[in-house]
Amino acid sequence: MRVVQTELSEAEHGLLEAYVKSRGTTIKEAVREAVRKMTLRDQVDPEDPVFRAFPLTKKPGKLRNAAEEHDRHLYGSAP
């Protein structure tokens, strides 16, 4: 673990205290959560074919190799 220090205005500290009190957590955990939210990309691309792919075929029946070749069925052949 690394130690990080900063200074907050009275207003910022008051907001932080109210936030942690309302959620039953600590300042330390709230700051860690804020860092993770600011730095980690946690978004879904709605254009990703996986969200538009079903059904995988237009014909009735099952794909025999869907488990092994799901990337090819979803995204097409690699160039």
C-alpha positions in Angstrom: 0.0 0.0 0.0 1.0 3.6 -0.7 0.1 6.6 1.5 -1.4 9.6 -0.3 -2.1 12.9 1.5 -4.0 15.9 0.4 -5.7 19.0 1.8 -9.4 19.7 1.6 -11.4 22.8 2.3 -13.8 22.8 5.2 -16.7 22.5 2.7 -15.1 19.6 0.9 -14.3 17.8 4.2 -17.9 18.4 5.3 -19.3 16.9 2.1 -17.0 13.9 2.4 -18.0 13.3 6.1 -21.7 13.5 5.2 -21.1 11.1 2.3 -19.4 8.5 4.3 -21.8 8.8 7.2 -24.8 8.3 4.9 -23.2 5.2 3.4 -21.8 3.7 6.6 -18.2 3.7 5.3 -14.9 5.4 6.0 -13.2 8.3 4.5 -10.4 6.0 3.5 -12.7 3.7 1.6 -14.7 6.6 0.0 -11.5 8.1 -1.3 -10.3 4.8 -2.7 -13.7 4.3 -4.4 -13.5 7.8 -5.9 -10.0 7.1 -7.3 -11.2 3.8 -8.9 -14.2 5.5 -10.4 -12.1 8.3 -11.9 -9.3 6.1 -13.3 -10.9 2.8 -14.3 -12.9 2.6 -17.5 -16.2 0.9 -16.7 -18.3 1.5 -19.7 -20.2 -0.7 -22.2 -20.0 -0.1 -25.9 -23.6 -0.3 -27.0 -22.4 -0.9 -30.6 -20.6 -4.1 -29.6 -22.0 -6.9 -31.7 -22.5 -9.1 -28.6 -25.5 -6.9 -27.7 -27.0 -7.2 -31.1 -26.1 -10.7 -32.1 -29.0 -12.7 -31.0 -30.2 -14.8 -32.5 -26.8 -15.7 -34.1 -28.5 -17.3 -37.1 -31.5 -16.4 -39.1 -32.2 -20.0 -40.0 -33.7 -22.4 -37.5 -31.3 -24.9 -35.9 -28.2 -24.7 -33.7 -24.7 -23.7 -34.4 -22.6 -26.8 -33.9 -19.4 -24.9 -33.1 -20.7 -21.8 -31.3 -18.7 -22.5 -28.1 -15.4 -22.9 -30.0 -15.9 -20.2 -32.5 -18.1 -17.6 -30.7 -15.7 -14.7 -31.6 -16.0 -15.5 -35.3 -19.8 -15.8 -35.1 -20.0 -12.4 -33.3 -17.3 -10.4 -34.9 -16.6 -12.1 -38.2 -13.4 -13.7 -39.5 -10.1 -12.2 -38.6 -8.4 -10.4 -41.6 
